């Protein structure tokens, strides 16, 4: 990165001692942004892997995902206030170490939980040629729990599978949230304090542009690890009878966390060698506006010069806080903007969190492919949209009303295009006893009801197991036993079941795995991807203008509080609850639940795809629909606000406070292009302190 010439020399035309340190800090902060974005997106890419490995429902995964925001909220106020008074680079280094420790803690259960044993109705043996009947007779009561070794209870398994293991992931993600807190506010403020004013926006934009690459690599890493079996290196892969597309498949989720943790650990190293502060050129102090000068007075760098101007004590500051907050929330434009963004962030975060899972379950894609598509298609489209939005604001010099109309217009266009997703549906998989009758003619939607029929009545079948086989008639059966199969030969993925009384016609044989005969899904999936890219780009176009609206609708002295309160509110009311209730609603569409080895409901094995589509898309678009009613009201209030400011300016003859505020507003509009050249963040991150 080539730094502007103005920062290479001091006012005396000598080499600036802070130049190399500032360069080093920019590189270190960019790497830290990359690391935290990579680990955050990798967490979202492993949702289905964690569900299956720990046998937990989607709503509990939502709790784990929201724990990052919980950890962030625990310390954000303390870090933002006290961190600026301490050694900021070292505070950031400590934060990176905590993030790394949290990421390693998430991977820890893999090494203490034991080998993964998926549900299966037969024993797989590579070297054995003996025939083991998948259909034990009912008289064999000893097999009432099924012949699967995964069904045999082991001591302490209840404690292990229900509590201890996933709680490590929960605590690790909280620790990640705590560690991430100082990176953005302290890092950006350090750049803003020590870079020349005309270059600060350029540096901040570059740092955040680099951070957009993080989610791309995070999803690609998730795609790679999802292809690798969870216990790779410890089991004979020839004995594994499932493939990455199977509902029981668990990839090497832990491997990605080790890689992400190591990268985050490396990002902490440079900050230990950076100084607490850098020399500040006198020409920069002379160029500060009164507002920025008052901010500098609070900086530890110049604290000794301005002690007389600081608040007398904490009590005095606390007394001033509530009236200031009341004044901020009394601004109708800001209050409506806050309500709108909370609703839209609920829609956005819920949609992004479960989009890979939607692609998996609805279109029959593997977790690896779903993550790959998110990384190489969706995330770049969002980044390009945010960048293009900033370019449009610069080129057309949009006013505050223009920015509001542009943001609303792009959001509405993306909304109407998203309605076509409802038409891009897939039929349910044909599963005997769940979505189809055993003769394959009647449609059923039976949730965890009896799967027994006359054709398998003579078998002692464990109905809890999910070990699907594909009959040659194109119908999937929950297990070989429930297909009425009497014999089998082969092993692993090559196992073939014969004499299957429920498979009508032909040789009455069945093969391992679900039938892959959902042709309509394969035909519509490319159109789904194309529309997903287009809508992501269009909606992201309004991100930059919409954010500038937040900055412009409030008085300059309230900006810091407004941005901080906005971040706090969106994290609390959107970042935490959205994944939880989205997951809970998705759970209601499950048709067949897996079962834990000690009993109890595990992860879902098959969903009602029609109900899933309506619930997922309906909730996403329903929330956005509600936000549009507030958008219209907000546009009306904003227009009145602008007209009132203009009338006050004319009434005062172009002088006074109103004129000053309007002039400052217009000046900021003219300069907005310098602030919005680069994308700021990913589409699901509501943190916006970086503009301070």
C-alpha positions as CSV (number, residue, x, y, z in Angstrom):
1,X,0.0,0.0,0.0
2,X,1.5,3.3,-1.1
3,X,1.0,5.9,1.5
4,X,0.3,9.5,0.5
5,X,3.4,11.8,0.3
6,X,2.0,14.2,2.8
7,X,2.6,11.8,5.7
8,X,6.2,10.8,4.8
9,X,7.9,13.9,6.2
10,X,7.5,16.2,9.1
11,X,6.8,20.0,8.9
12,X,10.5,20.5,8.9
13,X,10.8,18.2,5.8
14,X,12.7,15.6,7.8
15,X,11.8,11.9,7.9
16,X,8.8,11.3,10.2
17,X,9.6,8.8,13.0
18,X,6.0,7.7,13.2
19,X,5.7,6.8,9.5
20,X,7.0,3.3,9.8
21,X,5.1,2.7,13.0
22,X,1.9,3.9,11.4
23,X,2.5,1.7,8.4
24,X,3.0,-1.3,10.7
25,X,-0.1,-0.5,12.6
26,X,-2.2,-0.3,9.4
27,X,-0.9,-3.7,8.2
28,X,-1.4,-5.2,11.7
29,X,-5.0,-3.9,12.0
30,X,-5.8,-5.0,8.5
31,X,-4.6,-8.5,9.4
32,X,-6.6,-8.5,12.6
33,X,-9.8,-7.4,10.7
34,X,-9.2,-10.3,8.3
35,X,-8.7,-12.8,11.1
36,X,-11.8,-11.8,13.0
37,X,-13.9,-11.8,9.9
38,X,-12.6,-15.2,8.8
39,X,-13.4,-16.8,12.1
40,X,-16.8,-15.2,12.3
41,X,-17.9,-16.4,8.9
42,X,-16.4,-19.8,9.5
43,X,-18.6,-20.1,12.6
44,X,-21.7,-19.6,10.4
45,X,-20.4,-22.1,7.9
46,X,-20.3,-24.8,10.5
47,X,-23.9,-24.5,11.8
48,X,-25.2,-27.8,10.3
49,X,-21.9,-29.6,11.3
50,X,-22.3,-28.5,14.9
51,X,-26.0,-29.5,14.9
52,X,-25.2,-33.1,13.8
53,X,-22.1,-33.5,15.9
54,X,-23.7,-32.5,19.2
55,X,-27.3,-33.7,18.3
56,X,-28.9,-30.3,19.0
57,X,-31.8,-28.5,17.3
58,X,-31.5,-25.3,15.3
59,X,-32.7,-22.9,18.0
60,X,-29.8,-24.0,20.3
61,X,-27.4,-23.3,17.4
62,X,-29.0,-19.9,17.3
63,X,-28.1,-19.4,21.0
64,X,-24.5,-20.4,20.3
65,X,-24.3,-18.1,17.4
66,X,-25.7,-15.2,19.4
67,X,-23.3,-15.8,22.2
68,X,-20.7,-13.8,20.3
69,X,-22.8,-10.7,20.6
70,X,-23.4,-11.5,24.3
71,X,-19.6,-11.5,24.9
72,X,-19.2,-8.3,22.9
73,X,-21.9,-6.5,24.9
74,X,-20.4,-7.5,28.2
75,X,-17.3,-5.3,27.8
76,X,-18.0,-2.9,25.0
77,X,-18.8,0.0,27.3
78,X,-15.7,-0.5,29.4
79,X,-13.4,-1.0,26.4
80,X,-14.7,2.0,24.5
81,X,-14.3,4.3,27.5
82,X,-11.2,3.0,29.4
83,X,-9.4,1.5,26.4
84,X,-8.7,4.9,24.9
85,X,-6.9,6.0,28.1
86,X,-4.6,2.9,28.1
87,X,-2.0,1.4,25.7
88,X,-4.3,0.8,22.7
89,X,-2.1,-1.4,20.6
90,X,-1.5,-3.7,23.6
91,X,-5.2,-3.8,24.4
92,X,-5.9,-4.8,20.8
93,X,-3.2,-7.5,21.2
94,X,-4.9,-8.9,24.3
95,X,-8.2,-8.9,22.4
96,X,-6.7,-10.9,19.6
97,X,-5.2,-13.4,22.1
98,X,-8.7,-13.8,23.7
99,X,-10.3,-14.3,20.3
100,X,-7.6,-17.0,19.5
101,X,-8.2,-18.7,22.9
102,X,-12.0,-18.7,22.3
103,X,-11.5,-20.2,18.8
104,X,-9.3,-23.0,20.2
105,X,-11.8,-23.6,23.0
106,X,-14.6,-24.1,20.4
107,X,-12.5,-26.9,18.8
108,X,-11.7,-28.6,22.1
109,X,-14.8,-30.9,22.3
110,X,-13.5,-32.8,19.3
111,X,-10.5,-34.0,21.2
112,X,-12.5,-35.1,24.3
113,X,-15.8,-36.3,23.0
114,X,-14.6,-39.5,21.3
115,X,-15.3,-40.8,17.9
116,X,-18.4,-39.8,16.0
117,X,-20.9,-42.7,15.7
118,X,-23.7,-42.0,13.3
119,X,-27.1,-43.8,13.3
120,X,-27.0,-47.0,11.4
121,X,-29.0,-50.2,11.4
122,X,-26.2,-52.6,10.3
123,X,-22.6,-53.2,11.1
124,X,-20.1,-52.3,8.4
125,X,-17.0,-54.5,8.0
126,X,-14.6,-54.2,5.2
127,X,-12.9,-57.6,5.6
128,X,-16.0,-59.6,6.5
129,X,-17.9,-61.5,3.9
130,X,-20.5,-62.8,6.3
131,X,-24.1,-61.9,5.7
132,X,-25.8,-59.9,8.5
133,X,-29.6,-59.7,8.1
134,X,-30.9,-56.1,8.2
135,X,-34.3,-57.5,9.2
136,X,-34.1,-59.3,12.6
137,X,-37.2,-61.3,13.4
138,X,-39.6,-59.9,16.0
139,X,-39.0,-62.9,18.2
140,X,-35.4,-61.7,18.6
141,X,-36.3,-59.4,21.5
142,X,-32.6,-58.8,22.3
143,X,-32.5,-56.7,19.2
144,X,-35.4,-54.5,20.2
145,X,-33.0,-51.5,20.3
146,X,-31.5,-52.4,16.9
147,X,-28.1,-54.0,16.2
148,X,-26.4,-50.6,15.8
149,X,-23.4,-50.1,18.1
150,X,-24.4,-46.4,18.2
151,X,-27.6,-47.4,20.1
152,X,-25.8,-49.0,23.0
153,X,-25.7,-46.6,26.0
154,X,-22.4,-45.9,27.6
155,X,-21.7,-44.6,31.0
156,X,-21.8,-40.8,31.3
157,X,-23.1,-40.3,27.7
158,X,-26.1,-38.3,28.8
159,X,-23.9,-35.7,30.5
160,X,-21.5,-35.7,27.6
161,X,-23.9,-35.3,24.7
162,X,-26.4,-32.9,26.3
163,X,-24.4,-30.5,28.2
164,X,-20.6,-30.6,28.5
165,X,-19.7,-30.7,24.8
166,X,-21.7,-27.9,23.2
167,X,-21.2,-25.7,26.2
168,X,-17.5,-25.4,25.2
169,X,-18.6,-24.0,21.9
170,X,-20.9,-21.5,23.6
171,X,-18.2,-20.3,26.0
172,X,-15.6,-20.2,23.3
173,X,-17.8,-18.0,21.2
174,X,-18.5,-15.6,24.1
175,X,-14.7,-15.4,24.6
176,X,-14.4,-14.5,20.9
177,X,-16.9,-11.8,21.3
178,X,-15.1,-10.3,24.3
179,X,-11.8,-10.4,22.4
180,X,-13.2,-8.8,19.3
181,X,-14.5,-5.7,21.2
182,X,-11.3,-3.5,21.2
183,X,-10.2,-4.2,17.7
184,X,-12.5,-1.9,15.8
185,X,-13.1,1.1,18.1
186,X,-9.5,1.3,19.4
187,X,-7.9,0.5,16.1
188,X,-9.8,3.1,14.1
189,X,-9.4,5.8,16.8
190,X,-5.6,5.1,16.8
191,X,-5.4,5.7,13.0
192,X,-7.7,8.8,13.3
193,X,-5.5,10.2,16.1
194,X,-2.1,9.7,14.3
195,X,-2.8,10.1,10.6
196,X,-3.2,13.4,8.8
197,X,-6.9,14.4,8.6
198,X,-7.0,14.2,4.8
199,X,-5.6,10.7,4.9
200,X,-7.5,9.1,7.8
201,X,-10.6,8.2,5.7
202,X,-8.4,6.6,3.1
203,X,-6.6,4.5,5.7
204,X,-9.9,3.5,7.4
205,X,-11.4,2.6,4.0
206,X,-8.5,0.4,3.1
207,X,-8.5,-1.4,6.4
208,X,-12.2,-2.2,6.0
209,X,-11.9,-3.2,2.4
210,X,-9.3,-5.8,3.4
211,X,-11.7,-7.1,6.1
212,X,-14.3,-7.9,3.4
213,X,-11.9,-10.6,2.1
214,X,-12.1,-12.4,5.5
215,X,-15.7,-13.8,5.1
216,X,-14.8,-15.1,1.6
217,X,-11.9,-17.1,3.0
218,X,-14.0,-18.1,6.0
219,X,-16.7,-19.7,3.8
220,X,-14.1,-21.3,1.5
221,X,-12.4,-22.8,4.6
222,X,-15.8,-24.1,5.7
223,X,-16.3,-25.6,2.3
224,X,-13.0,-27.4,2.4
225,X,-13.4,-28.7,6.0
226,X,-17.0,-29.9,5.3
227,X,-15.6,-32.3,2.6
228,X,-13.3,-34.0,5.1
229,X,-14.8,-36.6,7.5
230,X,-14.8,-35.5,11.1
231,X,-12.6,-38.3,12.3
232,X,-10.2,-38.3,9.4
233,X,-7.0,-40.1,10.2
234,X,-8.5,-42.1,13.0
235,X,-11.0,-44.3,11.1
236,X,-10.8,-46.4,8.0
237,X,-12.7,-44.4,5.4
238,X,-13.7,-47.5,3.5
239,X,-15.9,-48.5,6.4
240,X,-17.8,-45.2,6.3
241,X,-21.1,-45.7,4.5
242,X,-22.2,-42.1,4.3
243,X,-21.2,-39.3,1.9
244,X,-20.9,-35.5,2.3
245,X,-24.5,-35.1,1.0
246,X,-25.9,-37.4,3.8
247,X,-27.9,-35.8,6.6
248,X,-25.7,-37.6,9.1
249,X,-22.4,-36.5,7.6
250,X,-20.2,-34.4,9.9
251,X,-17.1,-32.7,8.4
252,X,-13.9,-31.8,10.1
253,X,-15.4,-28.7,11.7
254,X,-12.7,-28.6,14.3
255,X,-9.9,-28.3,11.8
256,X,-11.1,-24.9,10.6
257,X,-11.3,-23.5,14.1
258,X,-7.7,-24.6,14.7
259,X,-6.6,-22.8,11.5
260,X,-8.7,-19.7,12.3
261,X,-7.3,-19.7,15.9
262,X,-3.7,-19.8,14.7
263,X,-4.3,-17.0,12.2
264,X,-5.9,-14.9,15.0
265,X,-3.0,-15.7,17.3
266,X,-0.5,-14.4,14.7
267,X,-2.5,-11.2,14.3
268,X,-1.8,-10.3,17.9
269,X,2.0,-10.4,17.6
270,X,2.7,-7.0,15.8
271,X,0.6,-5.0,18.3
272,X,3.0,-5.8,21.2
273,X,5.8,-3.9,19.4
274,X,3.8,-0.7,18.7
275,X,4.1,2.4,20.8
276,X,1.3,3.8,22.9
277,X,1.2,6.9,20.8
278,X,3.0,8.5,17.8
279,X,4.4,12.0,17.3
280,X,1.6,14.4,16.3
281,X,2.6,17.1,13.7
282,X,1.9,20.7,14.8
283,X,0.3,21.4,11.4
284,X,-2.3,18.8,12.2
285,X,-3.4,20.5,15.4
286,X,-3.7,23.8,13.5
287,X,-6.1,22.2,11.0
288,X,-8.5,20.8,13.6
289,X,-12.0,22.0,13.7
290,X,-13.3,23.0,17.2
291,X,-15.2,19.7,17.5
292,X,-12.1,17.6,16.6
293,X,-10.0,19.7,18.9
294,X,-12.3,19.0,21.8
295,X,-12.0,15.3,21.0
296,X,-8.2,15.5,21.0
297,X,-8.3,17.1,24.4
298,X,-9.7,13.8,25.7
299,X,-6.8,11.8,24.1
300,X,-4.2,10.4,26.5
301,X,-1.6,11.8,24.1
302,X,-2.4,15.4,25.0
303,X,-4.1,14.8,28.4
304,X,-1.6,16.9,30.3
305,X,-2.3,19.9,28.2
306,X,-6.1,20.0,28.8
307,X,-6.8,18.8,32.2
308,X,-8.6,21.9,33.2
309,X,-11.2,21.4,30.4
310,X,-12.1,17.8,31.4
311,X,-15.1,16.9,33.5
312,X,-14.5,17.2,37.2
313,X,-15.5,13.6,38.1
314,X,-17.5,10.6,36.9
315,X,-20.6,11.8,38.7
316,X,-20.7,14.9,36.7
317,X,-20.3,12.9,33.5
318,X,-23.1,10.6,34.5
319,X,-25.5,13.5,35.2
320,X,-24.9,14.8,31.7
321,X,-25.4,11.4,30.1
322,X,-29.2,10.9,30.6
323,X,-30.2,14.3,29.3
324,X,-28.0,13.8,26.3
325,X,-29.5,10.4,25.6
326,X,-33.0,11.8,26.1
327,X,-32.2,14.5,23.5
328,X,-30.9,12.0,21.1
329,X,-33.9,9.7,21.3
330,X,-36.1,12.8,21.1
331,X,-34.9,13.2,17.5
332,X,-37.8,11.6,15.5
333,X,-35.6,10.9,12.5
334,X,-32.9,9.1,14.6
335,X,-35.5,7.2,16.6
336,X,-37.3,6.0,13.4
337,X,-34.0,5.1,11.8
338,X,-33.1,3.0,14.9
339,X,-36.4,1.1,14.8
340,X,-36.1,0.5,11.0
341,X,-32.5,-0.9,11.3
342,X,-33.4,-3.1,14.2
343,X,-36.2,-4.7,12.2
344,X,-34.1,-5.0,9.1
345,X,-31.1,-6.4,10.9
346,X,-33.3,-9.1,12.4
347,X,-34.3,-10.1,8.9
348,X,-30.7,-9.8,7.6
349,X,-28.9,-11.7,10.4
350,X,-31.5,-14.5,10.5
351,X,-31.3,-14.9,6.7
352,X,-27.5,-14.9,6.5
353,X,-27.1,-17.3,9.5
354,X,-29.3,-20.0,8.0
355,X,-28.8,-19.4,4.3
356,X,-26.2,-22.2,3.8
357,X,-28.5,-24.6,5.7
358,X,-31.4,-23.5,3.4
359,X,-29.3,-24.3,0.4
360,X,-28.5,-27.7,1.9
361,X,-31.9,-28.8,3.0
362,X,-34.0,-27.2,0.2
363,X,-31.9,-27.9,-2.9
364,X,-30.2,-31.0,-1.7
365,X,-26.7,-29.6,-1.8
366,X,-23.8,-30.7,0.5
367,X,-22.6,-28.4,3.2
368,X,-19.3,-28.0,1.3
369,X,-21.0,-26.7,-1.8
370,X,-23.3,-24.4,0.1
371,X,-20.4,-22.8,1.9
372,X,-18.4,-22.5,-1.3
373,X,-21.2,-20.7,-3.1
374,X,-21.6,-18.3,-0.2
375,X,-17.9,-17.5,-0.3
376,X,-17.4,-17.0,-4.0
377,X,-20.8,-15.6,-5.0
378,X,-22.8,-14.0,-2.3
379,X,-20.2,-12.2,-0.2
380,X,-18.4,-10.6,-3.2
381,X,-21.8,-9.4,-4.5
382,X,-22.5,-7.7,-1.1
383,X,-19.0,-6.1,-1.0
384,X,-19.4,-4.8,-4.6
385,X,-22.8,-3.4,-3.8
386,X,-21.6,-1.5,-0.8
387,X,-18.6,-0.1,-2.8
388,X,-20.9,0.9,-5.7
389,X,-23.3,2.6,-3.3
390,X,-20.4,4.9,-2.1
391,X,-19.4,5.6,-5.7
392,X,-22.9,6.6,-6.6
393,X,-23.1,9.0,-3.7
394,X,-19.8,10.5,-4.8
395,X,-20.7,10.8,-8.4
396,X,-24.2,12.3,-8.0
397,X,-23.5,14.2,-4.7
398,X,-26.7,12.9,-3.1
399,X,-28.3,15.1,-0.5
400,X,-29.7,13.8,2.8
401,X,-33.1,13.3,1.1
402,X,-31.5,11.8,-2.0
403,X,-29.6,9.3,0.1
404,X,-32.8,8.3,2.0
405,X,-34.7,7.9,-1.3
406,X,-31.9,5.9,-2.9
407,X,-31.6,3.6,0.1
408,X,-35.4,3.0,0.2
409,X,-35.6,2.5,-3.5
410,X,-32.8,-0.2,-3.6
411,X,-34.4,-1.9,-0.6
412,X,-37.8,-2.0,-2.2
413,X,-36.4,-3.3,-5.5
414,X,-34.5,-6.1,-3.7
415,X,-37.6,-6.9,-1.8
416,X,-39.8,-7.3,-4.8
417,X,-37.2,-9.4,-6.6
418,X,-36.9,-11.6,-3.4
419,X,-40.6,-12.5,-3.8
420,X,-39.6,-14.7,-6.7
421,X,-37.8,-17.0,-4.3
422,X,-41.2,-18.4,-3.3
423,X,-41.7,-19.7,-6.8
424,X,-38.3,-21.4,-6.8
425,X,-39.4,-24.3,-4.7
426,X,-38.5,-28.0,-4.6
427,X,-40.7,-31.0,-4.0
428,X,-40.2,-33.0,-0.9
429,X,-37.9,-36.0,-1.0
430,X,-39.9,-39.2,-1.5
431,X,-39.5,-41.0,1.8
432,X,-41.7,-44.0,2.6
433,X,-43.8,-43.5,5.7
434,X,-43.0,-39.8,6.0
435,X,-43.7,-38.0,2.7
436,X,-45.0,-40.9,0.7
437,X,-47.0,-44.0,1.5
438,X,-45.2,-47.3,1.1
439,X,-46.8,-48.0,-2.2
440,X,-45.4,-44.6,-3.4
441,X,-48.8,-43.2,-4.5
442,X,-50.2,-41.1,-1.6
443,X,-48.6,-38.0,-0.2
444,X,-48.1,-37.9,3.5
445,X,-46.6,-35.5,6.0
446,X,-46.2,-37.5,9.1
447,X,-44.0,-36.2,11.9
448,X,-42.2,-38.9,13.9
449,X,-45.2,-41.2,13.7
450,X,-45.0,-45.0,13.3
451,X,-43.1,-46.1,10.2
452,X,-44.3,-49.7,10.3
453,X,-46.3,-51.2,7.5
454,X,-47.5,-54.6,6.5
455,X,-44.4,-55.2,4.3
456,X,-42.0,-54.8,7.2
457,X,-44.3,-56.1,10.0
458,X,-42.2,-59.2,10.4
459,X,-39.0,-57.2,11.3
460,X,-38.0,-55.9,14.6
461,X,-37.1,-52.4,13.3
462,X,-35.7,-49.6,15.4
463,X,-37.8,-46.7,14.1
464,X,-35.6,-44.1,15.8
465,X,-32.6,-44.8,13.4
466,X,-32.0,-42.8,10.3
467,X,-30.1,-45.0,7.9
468,X,-31.8,-44.3,4.5
469,X,-31.6,-46.6,1.6
470,X,-32.7,-46.1,-2.0
471,X,-35.0,-48.7,-3.4
472,X,-34.8,-49.5,-7.1
473,X,-38.3,-48.1,-7.4
474,X,-37.0,-44.6,-6.7
475,X,-38.5,-44.5,-3.2
476,X,-36.3,-43.7,-0.1
477,X,-36.7,-45.9,3.0
478,X,-35.7,-44.8,6.5
479,X,-33.6,-47.9,7.0
480,X,-33.0,-51.3,5.4
481,X,-35.0,-52.9,8.1
482,X,-38.0,-50.7,7.3
483,X,-37.6,-51.5,3.7
484,X,-38.1,-55.1,4.6
485,X,-34.6,-56.2,3.3
486,X,-33.6,-59.7,4.4
487,X,-30.0,-60.0,3.2
488,X,-27.1,-57.8,2.2
489,X,-23.7,-58.0,0.7
490,X,-20.8,-55.7,0.3
491,X,-19.6,-53.1,2.8
492,X,-19.5,-49.4,3.3
493,X,-20.9,-47.3,0.5
494,X,-21.0,-50.4,-1.8
495,X,-23.5,-52.3,0.4
496,X,-26.4,-53.7,-1.5
497,X,-29.6,-54.9,0.2
498,X,-31.7,-57.7,-1.3
499,X,-35.0,-59.3,-0.8
500,X,-36.6,-56.0,0.3
501,X,-40.3,-56.8,0.7
502,X,-41.3,-53.1,0.7
503,X,-39.6,-52.4,-2.7
504,X,-42.2,-53.2,-5.2
505,X,-41.2,-54.6,-8.6
506,X,-37.8,-55.4,-10.1
507,X,-35.2,-57.3,-8.1
508,X,-36.4,-55.9,-4.8
509,X,-32.9,-54.4,-4.1
510,X,-31.8,-51.2,-2.4
511,X,-28.6,-49.2,-2.2
512,X,-27.1,-47.1,0.6
513,X,-28.2,-43.4,0.8
514,X,-31.2,-41.4,-0.2
515,X,-32.5,-41.4,-3.8
516,X,-31.3,-38.5,-5.8
517,X,-34.3,-38.0,-8.0
518,X,-35.4,-34.4,-7.3
519,X,-34.9,-33.2,-10.9
520,X,-36.8,-30.0,-10.5
521,X,-34.5,-28.9,-7.7
522,X,-31.4,-29.3,-9.9
523,X,-33.1,-27.3,-12.7
524,X,-34.2,-24.4,-10.5
525,X,-31.0,-24.1,-8.4
526,X,-29.0,-22.1,-10.9
527,X,-31.8,-19.6,-11.1
528,X,-31.9,-19.4,-7.4
529,X,-28.2,-18.6,-7.3
530,X,-28.5,-15.9,-10.0
531,X,-31.4,-14.2,-8.2
532,X,-29.6,-14.4,-4.9
533,X,-26.6,-12.6,-6.3
534,X,-28.7,-9.9,-7.9
535,X,-30.8,-9.2,-4.8
536,X,-27.7,-9.2,-2.6
537,X,-26.0,-6.6,-4.8
538,X,-29.1,-4.4,-5.1
539,X,-29.9,-4.4,-1.4
540,X,-26.3,-3.7,-0.5
541,X,-26.3,-0.7,-2.8
542,X,-28.3,1.2,-0.2
543,X,-26.0,0.3,2.7
544,X,-23.6,3.2,2.3
545,X,-26.3,5.9,1.7
546,X,-28.4,4.5,4.4
547,X,-25.5,4.7,6.9
548,X,-24.7,8.3,5.9
549,X,-28.3,9.2,6.7
550,X,-27.6,8.1,10.3
551,X,-24.6,10.4,10.4
552,X,-26.3,13.4,8.9
553,X,-29.6,13.4,10.8
554,X,-28.1,14.3,14.2
555,X,-26.1,17.1,15.6
556,X,-22.3,16.7,15.3
557,X,-21.7,16.7,19.1
558,X,-24.1,13.7,19.4
559,X,-22.5,11.5,16.7
560,X,-20.4,9.4,19.0
561,X,-23.3,8.7,21.3
562,X,-25.7,8.1,18.4
563,X,-23.4,5.5,16.7
564,X,-22.6,3.8,19.9
565,X,-26.2,3.5,21.0
566,X,-27.1,2.3,17.5
567,X,-24.5,-0.5,17.7
568,X,-25.6,-1.4,21.2
569,X,-29.3,-1.6,20.2
570,X,-28.8,-3.6,17.0
571,X,-26.6,-6.1,18.7
572,X,-29.0,-6.5,21.6
573,X,-32.3,-6.6,19.7
574,X,-31.1,-8.2,16.5
575,X,-27.7,-9.9,16.8
576,X,-28.7,-12.0,19.8
577,X,-32.4,-13.0,19.3
578,X,-32.6,-13.3,15.5
579,X,-30.7,-16.6,15.1
580,X,-32.6,-18.1,18.1
581,X,-36.2,-17.5,16.9
582,X,-35.3,-18.2,13.2
583,X,-33.9,-21.5,14.4
584,X,-36.9,-22.3,16.5
585,X,-39.3,-21.6,13.6
586,X,-37.2,-23.8,11.3
587,X,-37.3,-26.6,13.8
588,X,-41.1,-26.7,13.5
589,X,-40.8,-27.9,9.9
590,X,-38.8,-31.0,10.8
591,X,-40.4,-34.3,9.7
592,X,-37.9,-36.8,11.2
593,X,-35.7,-36.1,14.2
594,X,-32.5,-38.0,15.0
595,X,-32.1,-39.5,18.4
596,X,-29.2,-39.3,20.8
597,X,-27.4,-42.4,21.9
598,X,-28.8,-42.1,25.4
599,X,-32.3,-41.2,24.2
600,X,-33.9,-37.9,23.6
601,X,-34.3,-35.8,20.4
602,X,-31.2,-35.0,18.4
603,X,-30.7,-33.1,15.2
604,X,-33.3,-33.0,12.4
605,X,-32.7,-35.5,9.6
606,X,-35.3,-34.4,7.0
607,X,-37.5,-31.3,6.7
608,X,-40.8,-30.5,5.0
609,X,-39.2,-28.4,2.2
610,X,-42.4,-26.6,1.4
611,X,-42.9,-25.6,5.0
612,X,-39.2,-24.8,5.4
613,X,-39.3,-22.4,2.4
614,X,-42.4,-20.6,3.6
615,X,-41.1,-20.3,7.2
616,X,-37.6,-19.1,6.2
617,X,-38.5,-16.8,3.4
618,X,-41.8,-15.7,5.0
619,X,-40.1,-14.6,8.2
620,X,-37.2,-12.9,6.3
621,X,-39.5,-10.9,4.0
622,X,-42.2,-10.4,6.6
623,X,-39.8,-8.4,8.8
624,X,-38.7,-6.3,5.9
625,X,-42.3,-5.6,5.0
626,X,-42.9,-4.3,8.5
627,X,-39.8,-2.1,8.2
628,X,-41.1,-0.4,5.0
629,X,-44.1,1.1,6.8
630,X,-41.7,2.8,9.2
631,X,-39.5,3.8,6.2
632,X,-42.4,5.7,4.6
633,X,-43.1,7.5,7.9
634,X,-39.4,8.2,8.4
635,X,-39.2,9.7,4.9
636,X,-42.0,12.1,5.7
637,X,-40.5,13.1,9.0
638,X,-37.1,13.6,7.4
639,X,-38.5,15.9,4.7
640,X,-40.2,18.0,7.3
641,X,-36.9,18.2,9.2
642,X,-35.0,19.4,6.2
643,X,-37.7,21.9,5.3
644,X,-37.7,23.3,8.8
645,X,-33.9,23.7,8.8
646,X,-34.1,25.6,5.6
647,X,-36.9,27.9,6.8
648,X,-35.0,28.6,10.0
649,X,-31.9,29.5,7.9
650,X,-33.9,31.9,5.8
651,X,-35.7,33.4,8.8
652,X,-32.3,34.1,10.5
653,X,-30.9,35.7,7.4
654,X,-28.3,33.0,6.9
655,X,-26.8,33.4,10.3
656,X,-27.1,31.8,13.7
657,X,-27.1,28.3,14.9
658,X,-29.6,27.0,12.4
659,X,-27.5,28.3,9.5
660,X,-24.4,26.8,11.0
661,X,-26.0,23.4,11.4
662,X,-27.3,23.5,7.9
663,X,-24.0,24.6,6.5
664,X,-22.2,21.9,8.3
665,X,-24.8,19.4,7.0
666,X,-24.2,20.5,3.4
667,X,-20.5,20.5,3.9
668,X,-20.7,17.0,5.1
669,X,-22.8,16.0,2.1
670,X,-20.2,17.4,-0.3
671,X,-17.4,15.6,1.5
672,X,-19.4,12.3,1.9
673,X,-17.6,10.8,-1.2
674,X,-14.4,10.8,0.7
675,X,-15.9,8.7,3.4
676,X,-17.7,6.2,1.3
677,X,-15.3,5.0,-1.3
678,X,-14.7,1.6,0.3
679,X,-17.1,-1.0,1.8
680,X,-17.1,-0.9,5.5
681,X,-18.1,-4.4,6.6
682,X,-19.9,-7.6,5.8
683,X,-23.7,-7.7,5.3
684,X,-24.4,-9.2,8.7
685,X,-22.2,-6.9,10.9
686,X,-24.1,-4.0,12.5
687,X,-21.0,-2.5,14.2
688,X,-20.3,0.9,12.8
689,X,-18.0,2.8,15.2
690,X,-15.4,2.9,12.5
691,X,-16.7,6.3,11.2
692,X,-15.8,8.1,14.4
